[in-house]
Each structure stands twice: as C-alpha cells, then as structure tokens.
Amino acid sequence: MLRIVNKLSHHSCFRKKNFHTSLFKRDDSDSMADGLYLKSWFSFWLGRRLAPYVPTPMKGVEDMLKLADVNENDIIYDLGCGDGRVLIKGIKDFNAKKGIGFELDKEIYKKAIDNITKNNLQEKIEILLQDALKGNLSEANVVMIYLSDGGNMKLFNKFKEELQPNARIISYCFPFDEQVVKPNERILTCGNVPVYLYIKNKDGSIGLTQ
C-alpha cells in the first residue's frame, strides 16, 4: 500500500540498526555472486562505481515497476542494471516497450546478457558496458536506480538536463537530498523499504507535484 511521507529520516533505510539489512541485503548466495559482490564493493570504495553490486530483491523490483506504473509505451533505463532483472521483469510482466541497461563490470554485464538471452528478449533489451554518467538518457521515460546517496546526487543534474518532461525516476532505498528536489514534492513509499518516485517537471525541476 502506498503512503505519503514528509520526513526522509523516518524510513528504515536511515535507521542505524537496519542499515546493513535494509540497504544491502541480497537474495542470492552463489559463489559467483559473492565474488562480484566483493569486487564491486572495492570498486565503490575507490570511487569507480556509483554503488556496489547488490541485486534488488524481486519484491523490490516489482514494487519499483508498479510505482512507476510501467506500461506498453514506456522505455525503461536501468542505471547499474546488474543481472538485468528489472528490465526483464519490466518487459515480461509489465509489457514495457523497450529496456536499456548500463553496467560497468564485465562479468556482471555478461551475466545480464545471459539472462536476457535465456528469456529471448534480445530484441527488447540492450545492455551497454558503459558508465551511466556518460550515457544519453534522453530516450528514457522511466529510469530505475538502486545506487547510493552519492550516486544519486552525481546523476541529479544529468536527470535535469537530459530527461524528457514527465519522465519518472524510481529510486530503491536512497532518496535525493531534500535540499535539491522541488519544494512541493511528494515522496511515495511501497512496502518495508522506501521506493521513491520522482517526476521530471516541465520547468526542469525534479519532484512530484500535486
């Protein structure tokens, strides 16, 4: 059930006792994922990634797609797409028109390509081995992110400059700094972990207006 919140600090992601379990809990445990997970954390600490590799739980994936109200007219961009799960579910279960993913790590990129091939979605989904900060986002009308506070803010001006009016930005766990979004924004959450919905307004601001 959706609810409107006024204080970001109320969310479980920002309560110290829930920090590790809420933000970076994984729903896989294979050895390959363990290796990728550790390597991505190292890259993140060195400032080479916007976030570590932590696959979004499938419940979170569904919540994100529902909150975005994805439909057959939507082109979804997933920035830091990991194994491609958001894009695959967006195409298969929500009938999205097209999916584009950005992934920096070659091994994770290959994993995403394998998953897309297994689902016969090569004509619907494209994964780019590229830094999302260097990509062109102008085609997207839905953008999915599960990054970090710093990762979100690095993308904020890019969203303002490149996204088309009324594009929806969905962020799992991490909000934009409340100092930079439009003052009259509303933030919706879904489930136990916050899932934030933002809109690119016609005036170029980011928020969700009345």
QUIGISUL-V616488 format. One record per residue. N is the residue number from 1. RES is the residue in one letter. PHI is phi in degrees with one decimal (NA if undefined). OMEGA is omega in radians with two decimals (NA if undefined). D_FIRST is the distance of its C-alpha to the first C-alpha in Angstrom with 2 decimals. Layout:
BEGIN
N_RES_PHI_OMEGA_D_FIRST ; N_RES_PHI_OMEGA_D_FIRST
END
This chain:
BEGIN
1_M_NA_-3.12_0.00 ; 2_L_-81.3_3.06_3.79 ; 3_R_-142.4_3.14_6.56 ; 4_I_-94.1_-3.12_10.26 ; 5_V_-125.0_-3.10_12.72 ; 6_N_-110.6_-3.08_16.49 ; 7_K_-117.2_-3.12_18.09 ; 8_L_-63.5_-3.07_17.80 ; 9_S_-69.2_3.13_19.69 ; 10_H_-75.5_-2.99_16.94 ; 11_H_-76.5_-3.11_15.17 ; 12_S_-62.5_3.13_16.21 ; 13_C_-61.7_-3.05_17.98 ; 14_F_-104.3_3.06_20.43 ; 15_R_-89.4_-3.00_21.25 ; 16_K_-54.3_-3.06_24.56 ; 17_K_-67.0_-3.11_24.10 ; 18_N_-106.2_-2.97_21.17 ; 19_F_-55.9_-3.05_22.76 ; 20_H_-71.0_-3.07_24.20 ; 21_T_-74.4_-3.09_21.59 ; 22_S_-78.8_-3.00_18.53 ; 23_L_-86.2_-2.96_20.29 ; 24_F_-128.8_3.06_22.77 ; 25_K_-77.7_-3.11_21.94 ; 26_R_-104.3_3.08_23.22 ; 27_D_-114.8_2.99_22.57 ; 28_D_-133.9_-3.10_26.16 ; 29_S_-146.8_-3.13_29.46 ; 30_D_-75.1_-3.02_32.32 ; 31_S_-65.8_3.12_35.34 ; 32_M_-63.2_3.13_35.08 ; 33_A_-63.2_3.11_31.58 ; 34_D_-59.4_-3.14_32.97 ; 35_G_-64.7_3.13_35.77 ; 36_L_-64.6_-3.14_33.68 ; 37_Y_-60.6_-3.11_31.27 ; 38_L_-67.2_3.14_34.23 ; 39_K_-63.1_-3.11_36.01 ; 40_S_-68.2_3.07_33.08 ; 41_W_-63.4_3.12_32.68 ; 42_F_-61.9_3.12_36.38 ; 43_S_-63.7_3.13_36.10 ; 44_F_-64.4_3.12_33.20 ; 45_W_-61.1_3.13_35.31 ; 46_L_-83.0_3.12_38.18 ; 47_G_81.1_-3.11_36.15 ; 48_R_-92.1_3.13_36.43 ; 49_R_-129.3_3.06_32.73 ; 50_L_-74.9_-3.13_29.70 ; 51_A_-166.2_3.03_27.91 ; 52_P_-73.4_3.10_28.79 ; 53_Y_-80.9_3.06_27.91 ; 54_V_-135.8_-3.11_24.78 ; 55_P_-56.8_3.08_23.05 ; 56_T_-64.9_3.07_19.30 ; 57_P_-55.8_-3.06_17.78 ; 58_M_-60.5_3.06_16.96 ; 59_K_-64.4_3.09_13.32 ; 60_G_-65.6_3.09_13.32 ; 61_V_-59.0_-3.14_15.31 ; 62_E_-63.2_3.12_12.96 ; 63_D_-60.2_-3.14_10.01 ; 64_M_-62.4_-3.11_12.73 ; 65_L_-68.1_3.10_14.01 ; 66_K_-67.4_-3.11_10.94 ; 67_L_-64.8_3.09_10.32 ; 68_A_-77.1_-3.10_14.05 ; 69_D_54.7_-3.09_14.02 ; 70_V_-63.5_3.14_17.12 ; 71_N_-141.7_-3.03_19.71 ; 72_E_-68.1_3.12_23.41 ; 73_N_-95.0_-2.98_24.66 ; 74_D_-92.5_2.98_23.14 ; 75_I_-110.1_-3.07_25.20 ; 76_I_-94.7_2.98_23.20 ; 77_Y_-111.5_3.08_24.89 ; 78_D_-115.8_-3.05_23.96 ; 79_L_-94.9_-2.96_25.92 ; 80_G_90.9_-2.91_26.84 ; 81_C_-78.0_3.11_25.82 ; 82_G_57.5_-3.08_27.09 ; 83_D_-84.1_3.05_27.50 ; 84_G_87.1_-3.00_25.91 ; 85_R_-63.1_3.14_22.81 ; 86_V_-65.3_-3.13_20.45 ; 87_L_-66.4_3.14_23.06 ; 88_I_-62.1_3.14_23.88 ; 89_K_-67.9_3.12_20.41 ; 90_G_-61.6_3.12_20.01 ; 91_I_-77.0_-3.02_23.30 ; 92_K_-73.2_-3.01_23.12 ; 93_D_-103.4_-3.11_19.66 ; 94_F_-118.6_3.04_18.72 ; 95_N_60.7_3.10_22.37 ; 96_A_-59.3_-3.08_22.76 ; 97_K_-68.7_-3.00_26.32 ; 98_K_-161.6_3.08_27.36 ; 99_G_-133.3_3.09_26.45 ; 100_I_-126.6_3.12_28.42 ; 101_G_-119.2_3.06_28.16 ; 102_F_-115.7_3.12_30.12 ; 103_E_-146.2_-3.09_31.30 ; 104_L_-88.9_-3.03_34.20 ; 105_D_-83.4_-3.07_35.08 ; 106_K_-64.1_-3.13_37.39 ; 107_E_-67.8_3.11_36.41 ; 108_I_-67.2_3.08_32.68 ; 109_Y_-56.3_3.13_33.58 ; 110_K_-62.8_3.11_35.62 ; 111_K_-63.1_3.11_32.81 ; 112_A_-64.2_3.13_30.55 ; 113_I_-60.6_3.11_33.45 ; 114_D_-60.5_-3.13_34.00 ; 115_N_-65.0_3.12_30.42 ; 116_I_-67.0_3.12_30.54 ; 117_T_-64.8_3.12_33.93 ; 118_K_-60.1_-3.14_32.84 ; 119_N_-95.7_3.12_30.16 ; 120_N_54.1_-3.09_32.78 ; 121_L_-115.8_-3.09_30.83 ; 122_Q_-61.1_-3.12_33.71 ; 123_E_-83.4_-3.09_33.99 ; 124_K_-107.7_-3.05_30.35 ; 125_I_-125.6_3.05_29.72 ; 126_E_-124.1_3.09_32.05 ; 127_I_-109.9_-3.13_31.96 ; 128_L_-106.3_3.07_34.11 ; 129_L_-82.5_-2.92_35.84 ; 130_Q_-157.9_3.04_35.52 ; 131_D_-70.5_-3.13_34.22 ; 132_A_-60.0_3.13_31.24 ; 133_L_-65.7_-3.12_32.95 ; 134_K_-102.8_-3.12_35.83 ; 135_G_-84.4_3.07_33.98 ; 136_N_-98.2_-3.06_33.68 ; 137_L_-102.4_-2.99_30.11 ; 138_S_-65.3_-3.13_31.17 ; 139_E_-80.2_-3.02_30.20 ; 140_A_-72.9_2.90_26.53 ; 141_N_-116.7_2.95_23.86 ; 142_V_-136.3_3.11_21.03 ; 143_V_-121.6_3.14_21.67 ; 144_M_-108.5_3.09_19.92 ; 145_I_-139.8_2.93_20.91 ; 146_Y_-135.9_-2.95_20.57 ; 147_L_-119.2_-3.12_23.64 ; 148_S_-162.8_3.09_24.51 ; 149_D_-56.4_-3.13_24.95 ; 150_G_-66.4_3.12_28.42 ; 151_G_-62.0_3.11_27.56 ; 152_N_-59.9_-3.06_25.04 ; 153_M_-70.7_3.06_27.68 ; 154_K_-65.5_-3.12_30.38 ; 155_L_-91.7_-2.95_28.49 ; 156_F_-58.9_-3.13_27.51 ; 157_N_-66.4_3.08_30.78 ; 158_K_-62.8_3.09_30.88 ; 159_F_-61.9_-3.12_27.58 ; 160_K_-62.6_-3.05_29.06 ; 161_E_-82.9_-2.94_32.30 ; 162_E_-105.8_-3.06_31.42 ; 163_L_-70.8_3.09_28.07 ; 164_Q_-74.4_3.10_28.32 ; 165_P_-55.3_3.14_26.84 ; 166_N_74.2_3.02_23.19 ; 167_A_-62.9_3.13_22.67 ; 168_R_-101.9_3.07_19.18 ; 169_I_-113.5_3.13_19.14 ; 170_I_-114.9_-3.14_16.36 ; 171_S_-118.8_3.11_17.10 ; 172_Y_-84.1_3.07_15.85 ; 173_C_78.5_-2.95_16.41 ; 174_F_-102.9_3.08_19.08 ; 175_P_-86.2_2.88_18.93 ; 176_F_-76.5_3.07_21.98 ; 177_D_-55.4_-3.09_24.17 ; 178_E_-65.9_3.09_23.12 ; 179_Q_-77.4_-3.00_26.83 ; 180_V_-110.5_3.11_26.84 ; 181_V_-80.7_-3.11_23.83 ; 182_K_-57.9_-3.02_24.33 ; 183_P_-55.5_-3.08_24.29 ; 184_N_-96.3_3.13_21.96 ; 185_E_-70.4_2.95_19.18 ; 186_R_-114.1_3.14_15.52 ; 187_I_-117.8_3.14_13.49 ; 188_L_-100.5_3.05_9.83 ; 189_T_-125.7_-3.06_8.32 ; 190_C_-139.7_3.13_6.15 ; 191_G_76.9_-3.08_6.91 ; 192_N_-78.2_3.13_10.17 ; 193_V_-105.6_-3.12_12.09 ; 194_P_-61.0_3.01_11.75 ; 195_V_-127.7_-2.96_11.73 ; 196_Y_-96.5_3.08_13.56 ; 197_L_-110.2_3.07_14.18 ; 198_Y_-124.7_3.11_17.68 ; 199_I_-121.1_2.98_19.92 ; 200_K_-81.6_-3.10_23.71 ; 201_N_-78.8_-3.09_25.03 ; 202_K_-63.9_3.13_28.31 ; 203_D_-84.2_3.10_30.13 ; 204_G_92.4_3.13_29.40 ; 205_S_-77.5_3.09_27.03 ; 206_I_-111.7_3.13_23.71 ; 207_G_174.7_3.02_20.68 ; 208_L_-131.5_-3.03_18.10 ; 209_T_-83.7_-3.13_19.99 ; 210_Q_-65.8_NA_19.20
END
